[in-house]
């Protein structure tokens, strides 16, 4: 801890700026998990974080922006997958996604999406997180194609939809059951899905580019 | 209880029994769609249906049972698929499911599932509807196997999970966008998914390596 004795001993009521941000983001997630989107207010977040409302408003103009930032702050693991193999990349991606959805914060983004559809008002967080998952898959597939793997441009979007869809249902089914899932089981389930779908992603026996058309 | 001659010209406040049930079920769905699971009370349903609370309790002991019945009453189309062909059965099944999820009542079952996971209290409706979808797929696959189609027993559950998962994501994506989906687009999207996944369901279904499809 390089911030010295005073930082370690400061009173909880007077956090420094970075601490306050961290506490506001944590409080926002906790509020959302407890009360859902309808009960989520900046007032309650400020109270829970032990800061003034104006401190929250200094950084976040409205509750949706705050919710987006707090969820994204806890979902770092979605991207940055690069194992050198398409199969391993896809396993890593889908394992990240299933772990994310099995965590209450990650699951909250699914809940936000569903509530947004029901109330016909999509909060930005939903669109942002979905877009990050889609983009992460796109990066992995494009890199594989650049390595010379025969990625089928016609099927790729639908195969990813099947993969992510199956993972979403797994997270739902898990949540509806009472038993817990070990991380080894999470990895195994994702590996099975990737091995099932991988052949659909590759163009076996595709004629070389110059003989097409 | 004045049934008899006055029944034909009864006031809206005094429906006959079958009418009252229908109105209670409709009111329950409308209440759920408007207020979500947390705001759903038998009190409000009775008021909306124009019946006494005791009339609701005569038939439904608690709010979860009422919610299950009202959702199931509007989701008849899930089962009873039998076209004679596995591909067409799967297209019919998945089209039924996507139509169901694109309808506010069907979508409400997904919302219930997600809220149930978040609140760690799964209502029966969620489990019942998921089970009906799973069973409908099981019936279709078993019938195909009986006709002699080489259904792969190892992949079948996972392929259905991919199919239903992709459909769930489609319903979500649709709900988050502003444009509407025509029924022809719904059928086309489901047909594409089934044609993508069908080879994984058959034991020797994959095209030979040199064929280009």
Interface residues (C-beta under 8 A of the other chain):
Chain A: X33 X36 X38 X104 X107 X108 X110 X111 X113 X114 X115 X116 X117 X118 X122 X126 X127 X130 X155 X158 X159 X161 X162 X163 X164 X165 X166 X167 X168 X169 X170 X171 X172 X173 X175 X176 X192 X193 X196 X197 X199 X200 X204 X205 X206 X207
Chain B: X33 X36 X38 X104 X107 X108 X110 X111 X113 X114 X115 X116 X117 X118 X122 X126 X127 X130 X155 X158 X159 X161 X162 X163 X164 X165 X166 X167 X168 X169 X170 X171 X172 X173 X175 X176 X192 X193 X196 X197 X199 X200 X206 X208 X209 X210 X211 X212
